[in-house]
């Protein structure tokens, strides 16, 4: 077991439900977020795209940030945020202000999940420069300090120190950004590959002057059985994200994994 996995023992398991903002009316998606809260989930998340990622590519779909504001108003306890914001689509100062505003609407429950972007159709149809994987990551590296700095200047400031979640698993750039900025690292890395990734992350954290144990490790539950979930847990994962989508959201799966969480947490 890696050092990071061992030190994760002090963290409770948390369950996030990522509700895809597609193929359902907006109010049904709002009700789904409320239902996730009622079932006991810890976080409710959407994604920052402009078109469906599965099913009919031209089906119903909604914009992430305005939907999150709706969820912030409709819920009371659960944390919420994008998994993940696309850094390319909005000026970083604007991102910071939007995050601060939703943090206030929610009473201090917003999580700033962000990444460099990848869905080429979004870029082409909305007029953004697609660039390359490297250039988009360089833009994210440039913009994250601007976001954090803007939070110190806004009046009123955020309700709390807004947690930053960064998605991705690239070792040279993404994990360096995680080490420098993130409170949560989220990926789809398999359990057998996590120890190496965590070693890389630990190296970046040491260079950044951070303790890697400060970073919560997140991973995906969709298509995962109990054995794989246990392996992810043993590797250090403590935030487990279950992706669900319309037209028929599987709340039975949400309930099942919440029971699993409760058993893990004792």
Backbone bond lengths (Angstrom), bond angles and torsions (degrees), N, CA, C in turn:
res aa  C-N    CA-C-N  psi(-1)  N-CA   C-N-CA  omega(-1)  CA-C   N-CA-C  phi
1 X - - - 1.475 - - 1.521 109.20 -
2 X 1.347 116.12 136.84 1.452 119.93 -179.21 1.517 110.89 -71.51
3 X 1.352 114.37 162.62 1.464 119.36 176.12 1.521 110.86 -57.75
4 X 1.358 115.87 -41.97 1.463 119.33 -179.22 1.515 111.57 -63.44
5 X 1.346 116.35 -40.48 1.457 119.42 -179.95 1.518 110.66 -65.57
6 X 1.329 116.25 -41.24 1.449 119.84 -179.00 1.525 111.05 -62.47
7 X 1.315 116.53 -42.90 1.448 120.66 -177.15 1.520 112.37 -76.42
8 X 1.328 117.41 -13.96 1.463 120.60 175.89 1.519 112.16 -72.29
9 X 1.318 117.49 -11.12 1.465 120.36 -178.19 1.522 112.22 -58.16
10 X 1.319 117.14 -25.38 1.459 119.90 -179.66 1.526 112.96 -76.78
11 X 1.317 117.95 -12.19 1.466 121.76 -177.91 1.526 110.45 -92.16
12 X 1.324 118.29 140.47 1.460 120.25 172.98 1.518 110.80 -75.88
13 X 1.313 116.19 154.24 1.461 120.88 170.57 1.524 108.45 -72.25
14 X 1.331 115.82 138.10 1.458 121.38 175.95 1.527 109.07 -127.28
15 X 1.322 115.56 149.70 1.452 121.79 179.29 1.530 109.02 -115.85
16 X 1.323 114.87 125.67 1.462 122.02 172.89 1.518 108.60 -109.60
17 X 1.320 115.90 140.51 1.463 121.51 175.93 1.523 107.48 -112.57
18 X 1.322 115.38 115.63 1.461 120.48 176.60 1.523 108.01 -93.92
19 X 1.329 116.13 108.70 1.458 122.28 -179.19 1.525 107.62 -95.91
20 X 1.321 116.22 110.68 1.453 119.98 -178.76 1.528 110.48 -63.41
21 X 1.332 118.87 129.71 1.461 121.45 -176.93 1.530 112.03 -81.55
22 X 1.323 116.03 52.69 1.454 121.24 -173.71 1.531 111.21 -140.48
23 X 1.346 114.86 153.86 1.471 123.42 169.10 1.527 115.07 64.48
24 X 1.325 117.64 14.96 1.461 121.42 176.20 1.524 108.95 -143.71
25 X 1.342 118.07 150.43 1.468 119.70 174.16 1.523 111.00 -60.73
26 X 1.318 115.53 154.89 1.457 120.82 -174.69 1.521 112.36 -59.50
27 X 1.324 117.73 -42.77 1.461 119.66 -178.70 1.520 112.14 -68.04
28 X 1.337 117.30 -29.37 1.466 120.16 174.63 1.518 110.49 -67.35
29 X 1.313 116.86 -38.84 1.465 120.65 176.32 1.529 110.97 -65.91
30 X 1.338 116.47 -38.16 1.470 119.72 174.71 1.523 110.29 -60.84
31 X 1.317 117.03 -45.96 1.460 120.71 -179.76 1.527 111.01 -63.62
32 X 1.330 116.96 -32.54 1.464 120.15 177.82 1.528 110.91 -66.02
33 X 1.325 117.26 -38.29 1.459 119.96 176.77 1.525 111.07 -64.94
34 X 1.326 115.99 -41.58 1.466 120.41 176.93 1.525 109.99 -62.28
35 X 1.329 116.79 -41.61 1.471 120.81 179.46 1.523 111.04 -63.02
36 X 1.326 117.46 -41.61 1.464 120.20 177.44 1.522 111.07 -60.17
37 X 1.323 116.35 -39.47 1.461 120.39 176.79 1.528 110.61 -64.76
38 X 1.316 116.87 -44.53 1.469 120.63 -179.27 1.529 111.59 -62.57
39 X 1.321 116.95 -34.04 1.469 120.63 179.86 1.526 112.33 -74.17
40 X 1.337 117.04 -16.21 1.452 119.96 176.07 1.505 115.74 107.87
41 X 1.341 118.68 10.85 1.463 120.50 177.74 1.527 109.89 -63.04
42 X 1.324 115.39 155.61 1.456 121.45 -178.21 1.523 113.14 -89.44
43 X 1.327 115.87 -34.16 1.458 121.27 179.81 1.521 109.09 -137.78
44 X 1.322 115.70 151.21 1.460 121.87 169.58 1.526 106.94 -125.68
45 X 1.327 116.35 131.93 1.451 122.69 -171.43 1.524 110.01 -130.83
46 X 1.324 116.77 155.15 1.456 120.45 168.32 1.524 107.99 -123.35
47 X 1.335 117.97 -156.62 1.470 119.47 172.55 1.518 108.35 -137.15
48 X 1.326 115.08 161.26 1.456 121.21 -175.14 1.527 109.41 -105.42
49 X 1.326 115.78 79.79 1.460 122.52 175.00 1.524 107.70 -134.58
50 X 1.336 115.37 170.17 1.460 120.70 -178.34 1.524 113.24 -111.57
51 X 1.330 116.55 -7.30 1.454 122.01 -179.91 1.526 108.82 -140.12
52 X 1.335 117.55 155.01 1.467 119.34 178.04 1.524 112.43 -57.33
53 X 1.315 114.82 146.78 1.463 121.10 176.77 1.523 112.07 -98.81
54 X 1.327 117.29 -8.52 1.460 121.74 175.81 1.518 108.18 -147.56
55 X 1.328 116.66 163.08 1.448 119.91 -177.17 1.522 111.12 71.01
56 X 1.309 116.91 -152.90 1.463 122.36 -179.36 1.527 109.42 -60.39
57 X 1.345 118.43 116.57 1.464 119.79 -176.96 1.520 113.90 -65.68
58 X 1.335 116.89 -13.99 1.460 120.80 177.48 1.528 111.29 -114.54
59 X 1.331 116.86 21.54 1.452 121.65 180.00 1.516 112.70 -74.95
60 X 1.336 115.74 -177.62 1.462 121.47 178.94 1.528 110.60 -55.09
61 X 1.340 115.31 137.09 1.465 119.61 178.10 1.513 108.72 -160.03
62 X 1.357 116.46 148.56 1.459 121.69 -177.08 1.521 111.34 -130.07
63 X 1.331 114.59 155.42 1.466 122.12 -179.73 1.527 110.58 -73.98
64 X 1.324 115.82 140.84 1.462 121.43 -167.15 1.529 114.03 -68.06
65 X 1.326 118.11 -50.15 1.456 120.06 -168.70 1.521 112.32 -71.44
66 X 1.320 117.66 -41.01 1.465 118.65 177.59 1.520 110.38 -67.18
67 X 1.332 117.04 -33.14 1.468 119.40 175.39 1.524 110.75 -66.33
68 X 1.320 117.69 -39.15 1.463 120.48 178.79 1.530 111.14 -63.25
69 X 1.319 117.21 -35.23 1.464 119.60 176.08 1.529 110.37 -63.02
70 X 1.331 116.68 -39.03 1.460 120.43 176.17 1.523 110.13 -62.36
71 X 1.323 117.21 -47.07 1.470 121.17 179.37 1.526 111.00 -61.15
72 X 1.324 116.68 -38.64 1.469 120.03 -179.98 1.520 111.05 -61.52
73 X 1.332 116.31 -37.25 1.460 120.84 179.19 1.524 111.62 -74.35
74 X 1.340 116.83 -33.19 1.463 121.00 -172.55 1.529 113.30 -84.57
75 X 1.338 117.80 -20.13 1.464 121.41 -176.49 1.520 110.34 -107.66
76 X 1.341 114.98 170.73 1.466 119.52 -175.69 1.520 114.13 -126.18
77 X 1.325 117.50 -33.33 1.472 120.83 -170.93 1.513 113.58 -119.59
78 X 1.293 117.09 -38.83 1.452 122.92 -167.70 1.530 111.54 -70.33
79 X 1.345 117.07 142.26 1.452 120.46 172.31 1.526 109.07 -74.35
80 X 1.324 116.08 156.96 1.463 119.29 -176.83 1.515 110.94 -150.45
81 X 1.343 114.28 154.22 1.452 119.17 178.50 1.516 111.20 175.76
82 X 1.327 117.21 178.70 1.461 120.68 177.70 1.531 110.83 -89.51
83 X 1.321 114.42 145.13 1.472 120.82 173.33 1.535 106.98 -126.48
84 X 1.305 115.82 82.82 1.452 127.60 -7.12 1.522 109.38 -128.36
85 X 1.334 115.86 162.89 1.451 122.50 168.60 1.524 110.53 -56.04
86 X 1.323 116.31 140.22 1.468 119.53 172.76 1.522 108.45 -93.47
87 X 1.310 115.90 115.01 1.462 121.24 -176.33 1.526 112.66 -59.60
88 X 1.332 117.09 -27.01 1.467 120.44 -174.50 1.517 113.77 -70.82
89 X 1.322 118.15 -21.35 1.461 119.94 -166.99 1.522 114.12 -86.93
90 X 1.338 118.33 -11.95 1.455 119.73 -174.93 1.525 110.45 -148.31
91 X 1.296 115.05 142.59 1.462 121.93 173.69 1.533 109.82 -51.38
92 X 1.338 119.58 137.57 1.468 120.32 -175.86 1.521 113.92 -62.40
93 X 1.327 117.71 -34.51 1.459 119.36 176.66 1.526 110.55 -65.17
94 X 1.338 116.51 -38.39 1.455 120.26 176.57 1.524 110.47 -65.86
95 X 1.335 117.58 -42.65 1.466 120.46 176.76 1.522 110.78 -54.51
96 X 1.327 115.61 -45.43 1.461 120.11 -179.23 1.521 111.56 -61.80
97 X 1.331 116.09 -41.75 1.462 119.95 -178.26 1.528 110.67 -69.38
98 X 1.324 117.10 -40.19 1.460 120.43 176.91 1.525 110.70 -61.85
99 X 1.332 116.15 -43.84 1.458 120.35 179.11 1.519 111.06 -62.14
100 X 1.338 116.75 -43.78 1.463 121.31 179.13 1.525 110.48 -61.11
101 X 1.347 116.64 -42.14 1.459 120.59 -178.00 1.528 111.07 -65.22
102 X 1.338 117.05 -45.72 1.464 119.37 178.26 1.519 110.45 -66.93
103 X 1.316 117.72 -32.60 1.463 119.91 174.93 1.521 110.46 -59.91
104 X 1.317 116.84 -39.18 1.472 119.96 177.61 1.523 111.46 -71.69
105 X 1.326 118.32 -41.95 1.461 120.27 178.54 1.524 110.37 -57.57
106 X 1.337 115.88 -38.82 1.472 121.39 -176.11 1.523 112.93 -86.15
107 X 1.314 117.90 -7.66 1.455 119.84 -176.12 1.517 113.32 75.13
108 X 1.323 116.92 29.98 1.464 120.92 175.84 1.514 114.35 92.66
109 X 1.341 116.87 39.67 1.467 120.17 -177.44 1.530 112.87 -120.07
110 X 1.314 117.99 8.49 1.461 120.09 -173.87 1.525 111.29 -82.81
111 X 1.332 115.61 139.18 1.471 123.68 173.96 1.528 107.32 -117.47
112 X 1.313 116.23 123.87 1.466 120.90 -178.03 1.523 109.37 -86.95
113 X 1.342 114.96 87.78 1.456 120.11 174.95 1.507 109.57 -85.30
114 X 1.334 117.59 128.77 1.460 119.36 -175.25 1.521 111.50 -145.81
115 X 1.326 114.00 159.47 1.454 121.50 178.89 1.513 109.49 -160.75
116 X 1.325 116.18 -178.03 1.466 121.08 -171.80 1.519 113.76 -89.56
117 X 1.346 118.05 -11.65 1.457 120.31 179.87 1.516 112.85 90.64
118 X 1.346 115.47 153.62 1.462 119.37 -178.36 1.524 114.17 -158.66
119 X 1.339 119.94 -18.42 1.464 121.88 -172.09 1.524 110.04 -81.26
120 X 1.331 116.72 101.81 1.467 121.58 -171.02 1.527 112.19 -61.88
121 X 1.328 118.00 -35.44 1.464 119.65 -179.70 1.526 111.00 -60.57
122 X 1.333 116.88 -41.42 1.465 120.12 177.73 1.528 110.29 -54.49
123 X 1.314 115.95 -48.17 1.458 121.33 -177.61 1.528 110.81 -62.99
124 X 1.320 116.13 -48.73 1.460 120.09 -174.62 1.527 111.97 -64.96
125 X 1.320 117.02 -45.91 1.459 119.66 -174.40 1.527 112.85 -77.45
126 X 1.327 117.80 -23.35 1.465 120.28 179.74 1.529 112.71 -103.08
127 X 1.329 116.29 2.71 1.458 119.78 171.20 1.508 116.43 82.26
128 X 1.317 117.33 24.48 1.465 120.67 176.58 1.522 110.01 -95.75
129 X 1.320 116.53 147.57 1.462 120.62 175.75 1.529 109.31 -73.09
130 X 1.327 116.21 125.03 1.463 120.40 -175.53 1.523 111.95 -75.08
131 X 1.320 117.15 -40.33 1.464 120.36 179.84 1.507 112.37 64.12
132 X 1.328 115.71 -145.12 1.457 122.71 179.42 1.522 109.17 -128.54
133 X 1.317 116.21 168.46 1.467 119.42 175.88 1.522 110.04 -54.82
134 X 1.322 115.82 -44.83 1.465 119.94 -178.85 1.516 113.02 -65.42
135 X 1.335 116.84 -43.28 1.468 118.89 -178.03 1.522 111.41 -67.72
136 X 1.336 116.58 -35.77 1.466 119.03 178.71 1.530 110.94 -68.42
137 X 1.321 117.15 -37.52 1.464 120.05 175.92 1.525 110.95 -67.61
138 X 1.333 116.96 -37.63 1.470 119.64 176.67 1.525 110.39 -63.31
139 X 1.336 116.69 -38.19 1.463 119.70 177.14 1.527 111.01 -63.74
140 X 1.325 116.13 -40.86 1.468 119.38 178.34 1.524 110.76 -63.37
141 X 1.331 116.62 -41.17 1.469 120.41 177.88 1.521 111.36 -62.41
142 X 1.314 116.56 -37.44 1.473 120.84 177.73 1.519 111.58 -68.65
143 X 1.355 116.59 -38.03 1.465 120.82 -168.74 1.529 114.36 -87.98
144 X 1.320 118.69 -27.50 1.468 119.13 -177.95 1.530 112.39 -59.69
145 X 1.327 120.12 -43.67 1.474 118.03 176.21 1.526 112.50 -62.67
146 X 1.330 117.89 -31.37 1.462 120.75 178.20 1.521 110.10 -66.91
147 X 1.347 116.81 -43.20 1.462 121.03 176.82 1.523 110.00 -57.90
148 X 1.317 116.24 -49.26 1.463 120.07 -176.93 1.527 111.19 -64.77
149 X 1.312 116.67 -38.67 1.462 119.68 179.09 1.526 111.30 -66.71
150 X 1.338 117.08 -40.39 1.464 120.03 -179.91 1.519 111.17 -61.48
151 X 1.338 116.89 -35.26 1.463 119.49 178.29 1.525 111.84 -59.94
152 X 1.318 118.10 -28.64 1.473 120.80 179.62 1.520 112.12 -79.17
153 X 1.338 118.10 -12.10 1.460 122.10 -174.42 1.519 113.57 -107.05
154 X 1.314 117.65 -15.84 1.462 120.89 -173.98 1.524 111.14 -72.37
155 X 1.317 115.31 146.10 1.463 122.00 178.85 1.530 108.63 -129.00
156 X 1.344 117.20 109.27 1.465 126.79 2.93 1.518 111.55 -78.54
157 X 1.326 116.34 160.18 1.460 119.78 177.07 1.526 110.24 -72.79
158 X 1.331 117.92 172.51 1.470 119.56 173.29 1.519 111.26 -55.49
159 X 1.314 116.00 154.63 1.469 120.89 179.37 1.528 110.14 -62.35
160 X 1.309 115.52 -40.18 1.463 120.59 179.36 1.522 108.44 -134.04
161 X 1.302 117.07 175.09 1.465 121.24 169.36 1.530 106.65 -68.80
162 X 1.328 117.07 106.55 1.459 120.97 -172.99 1.521 110.22 -66.37
163 X 1.346 117.58 122.99 1.469 119.40 177.61 1.527 110.58 -66.63
164 X 1.316 116.21 142.62 1.458 122.44 177.48 1.524 108.70 -107.46
165 X 1.314 115.74 125.80 1.462 122.76 173.73 1.516 107.25 -110.94
166 X 1.326 116.92 130.65 1.454 121.54 176.82 1.522 108.49 -119.00
167 X 1.337 115.07 131.02 1.454 120.52 179.36 1.518 111.40 -103.07
168 X 1.343 115.14 146.46 1.462 120.52 178.54 1.515 111.28 127.93
169 X 1.331 116.26 168.72 1.466 119.30 -174.20 1.516 113.91 -139.25
170 X 1.330 118.09 9.47 1.466 119.87 178.92 1.515 111.23 -63.00
171 X 1.312 116.62 133.69 1.465 120.39 -170.13 1.518 114.01 -79.44
172 X 1.327 117.83 -32.74 1.455 119.08 -175.00 1.514 113.33 -82.34
173 X 1.332 116.97 -40.81 1.463 120.17 -174.34 1.527 112.60 -110.57
174 X 1.348 117.38 -51.63 1.464 118.66 -174.27 1.517 111.81 -64.32
175 X 1.325 118.06 -48.52 1.459 119.44 -178.02 1.529 111.67 -67.78
176 X 1.311 117.11 -26.12 1.465 118.80 173.74 1.526 109.96 -67.30
177 X 1.346 116.86 -41.11 1.456 119.74 177.23 1.524 111.37 -65.83
178 X 1.327 116.84 -38.15 1.464 120.71 175.32 1.524 109.73 -58.18
179 X 1.317 116.03 -47.61 1.469 120.23 -178.60 1.522 112.13 -62.28
180 X 1.317 116.36 -35.65 1.464 120.22 -176.10 1.531 113.19 -81.69
181 X 1.338 117.15 -30.79 1.467 118.87 -167.98 1.525 115.97 -128.46
182 X 1.320 119.27 -24.69 1.463 120.17 -163.87 1.520 113.42 -88.95
183 X 1.326 113.92 145.81 1.460 122.46 166.27 1.525 110.54 -93.91
184 X 1.337 115.85 -23.16 1.460 122.47 -179.26 1.523 108.10 -136.53
185 X 1.331 116.71 133.43 1.455 121.46 171.31 1.520 107.76 -110.71
186 X 1.336 116.67 124.41 1.461 121.15 179.40 1.519 110.32 -117.31
187 X 1.336 116.26 133.77 1.461 120.39 179.15 1.517 109.77 -150.09
188 X 1.324 114.31 178.77 1.466 122.25 174.49 1.527 109.92 -113.79
189 X 1.309 117.11 23.57 1.457 122.46 -176.09 1.531 110.10 -67.21
190 X 1.336 116.22 134.90 1.466 121.65 179.13 1.523 110.20 -67.72
191 X 1.346 117.16 152.55 1.468 119.44 -176.21 1.516 114.03 -57.86
192 X 1.335 117.35 -34.82 1.468 119.28 -178.67 1.524 112.15 -70.84
193 X 1.342 116.71 -21.37 1.463 120.06 179.82 1.524 112.86 -94.92
194 X 1.320 117.40 -12.33 1.465 120.15 -175.83 1.526 114.22 -63.59
195 X 1.334 120.18 -41.30 1.464 118.08 -179.42 1.529 113.38 -55.70
196 X 1.338 116.73 -40.99 1.472 118.72 178.12 1.523 110.84 -65.60
197 X 1.342 116.92 -45.06 1.466 119.58 179.86 1.527 111.02 -60.69
198 X 1.329 116.37 -38.63 1.459 119.64 -179.82 1.524 111.53 -69.53
199 X 1.316 116.67 -31.79 1.468 119.24 174.44 1.526 110.43 -65.20
200 X 1.337 115.65 -42.86 1.461 119.60 177.33 1.524 109.93 -62.30
201 X 1.334 116.66 -45.13 1.457 120.57 178.89 1.518 111.17 -60.82
202 X 1.312 116.76 -40.52 1.457 120.37 179.32 1.527 110.68 -62.68
203 X 1.337 116.41 -39.72 1.456 119.23 177.56 1.515 112.04 -62.53
204 X 1.318 117.14 -43.96 1.466 120.31 177.49 1.531 110.72 -64.37
205 X 1.326 116.74 -39.51 1.460 120.06 -179.39 1.532 111.02 -63.71
206 X 1.315 116.35 -40.80 1.468 119.17 178.70 1.520 110.78 -61.69
207 X 1.339 116.73 -40.84 1.466 120.02 178.54 1.523 111.42 -66.45
208 X 1.353 115.72 -31.83 1.462 119.89 -179.88 1.528 112.43 -84.68
209 X 1.330 117.20 -3.48 1.460 120.77 -179.31 1.508 113.32 75.51
210 X 1.348 116.65 27.93 1.461 120.76 179.51 1.521 110.25 -115.89
211 X 1.330 114.72 154.06 1.455 121.77 172.60 1.518 107.36 -88.25
212 X 1.335 118.04 120.43 1.459 121.00 -177.42 1.521 112.00 -60.61
213 X 1.326 117.97 -22.29 1.463 120.85 178.79 1.527 112.14 -67.20
214 X 1.330 117.65 -13.69 1.462 120.96 176.20 1.524 112.03 -72.01
215 X 1.329 117.20 -16.02 1.458 121.86 -172.12 1.524 109.69 -99.51
216 X 1.330 116.47 123.12 1.456 121.82 176.28 1.526 108.98 -79.41
217 X 1.329 116.32 136.43 1.459 121.47 -176.36 1.521 109.44 -99.98
218 X 1.341 116.08 125.21 1.450 121.64 -178.77 1.514 112.02 -116.91
219 X 1.336 115.58 153.63 1.460 121.34 178.68 1.525 109.10 -155.48
220 X 1.329 116.19 175.88 1.458 123.24 -170.45 1.521 111.35 -100.75
221 X 1.342 115.97 142.74 1.463 122.21 178.93 1.520 114.08 -103.35
222 X 1.315 118.64 -14.35 1.461 119.83 -176.40 1.527 110.19 -60.26
223 X 1.327 116.26 125.95 1.453 121.12 -179.42 1.511 115.00 76.42
224 X 1.328 117.53 10.22 1.463 122.66 -176.77 1.523 109.69 -98.41
225 X 1.332 117.05 136.33 1.464 120.74 174.23 1.522 109.70 -96.24
226 X 1.326 116.30 178.83 1.466 120.26 -176.53 1.523 112.34 -61.48
227 X 1.325 116.34 -36.61 1.466 119.91 -178.13 1.524 110.72 -65.74
228 X 1.332 116.28 -44.07 1.465 118.50 179.80 1.520 110.79 -69.53
229 X 1.330 117.28 -37.67 1.465 119.75 176.84 1.524 110.58 -61.24
230 X 1.329 116.37 -40.58 1.463 120.25 177.79 1.519 110.80 -64.46
231 X 1.336 116.94 -38.71 1.459 120.38 178.72 1.523 111.04 -66.13
232 X 1.338 117.04 -39.83 1.459 120.26 175.86 1.525 110.81 -63.42
233 X 1.317 115.94 -41.77 1.465 120.56 177.22 1.532 110.36 -59.79
234 X 1.322 116.30 -47.07 1.466 120.31 -178.97 1.528 111.74 -62.95
235 X 1.336 116.14 -28.64 1.459 120.06 179.15 1.527 112.78 -80.51
236 X 1.332 117.20 -9.06 1.453 119.98 175.95 1.503 115.96 119.09
237 X 1.330 118.57 -0.84 1.464 120.95 179.96 1.528 109.54 -70.56
238 X 1.336 115.21 134.72 1.464 119.85 177.16 1.525 112.50 -129.17
239 X 1.318 117.83 -15.96 1.453 121.31 174.24 1.531 107.88 -110.61
240 X 1.319 115.91 112.48 1.458 122.06 -177.43 1.527 108.74 -108.29
241 X 1.330 116.06 122.99 1.450 121.51 -175.50 1.520 110.32 -107.15
242 X 1.319 115.92 125.26 1.457 122.15 177.62 1.517 109.03 -106.18
243 X 1.323 116.76 115.33 1.449 121.00 177.43 1.520 111.49 -84.30
244 X 1.336 116.68 130.47 1.463 121.88 176.98 1.525 108.17 -131.45
245 X 1.334 115.85 155.02 1.451 119.35 -178.24 1.518 110.51 -149.42
246 X 1.332 115.62 158.69 1.446 121.30 173.70 1.512 110.60 -79.26
247 X 1.347 117.03 171.37 1.473 123.81 13.59 1.523 115.67 -81.38
248 X 1.332 118.37 -12.24 1.472 120.08 -179.36 1.527 108.96 -124.78
249 X 1.330 116.87 99.92 1.461 121.04 -178.40 1.526 109.76 -75.07
250 X 1.308 115.66 132.46 1.467 122.29 -175.91 1.530 109.89 -88.58
251 X 1.325 116.20 85.71 1.460 119.58 179.23 1.532 111.62 -75.33
252 X 1.337 117.83 -18.96 1.465 119.57 174.75 1.522 110.29 -63.04
253 X 1.329 116.27 -39.36 1.466 119.80 177.48 1.529 110.74 -65.82
254 X 1.317 116.42 -38.60 1.468 119.95 176.99 1.527 110.01 -60.15
255 X 1.334 116.72 -47.27 1.465 120.94 -179.82 1.524 111.02 -62.20
256 X 1.315 116.30 -40.44 1.467 120.19 -178.72 1.523 111.21 -61.16
257 X 1.328 116.50 -46.14 1.463 118.39 -177.53 1.518 112.19 -73.77
258 X 1.306 118.17 -26.69 1.466 119.94 173.88 1.523 109.70 -67.39
259 X 1.334 117.20 -39.60 1.471 119.42 175.04 1.525 110.58 -63.13
260 X 1.317 116.70 -39.52 1.475 120.92 177.24 1.527 110.50 -61.74
261 X 1.333 116.16 -43.79 1.455 120.16 176.03 1.528 111.87 -57.08
262 X 1.320 115.47 -47.74 1.465 119.65 -177.38 1.525 111.61 -62.89
263 X 1.330 116.20 -36.32 1.467 119.44 177.38 1.514 110.72 -67.20
264 X 1.320 116.95 -39.56 1.470 121.21 178.75 1.534 111.18 -65.32
265 X 1.311 114.91 -39.12 1.466 118.95 -176.74 1.527 112.03 -81.42
266 X 1.342 116.66 -8.60 1.462 120.34 176.73 1.503 114.04 69.96
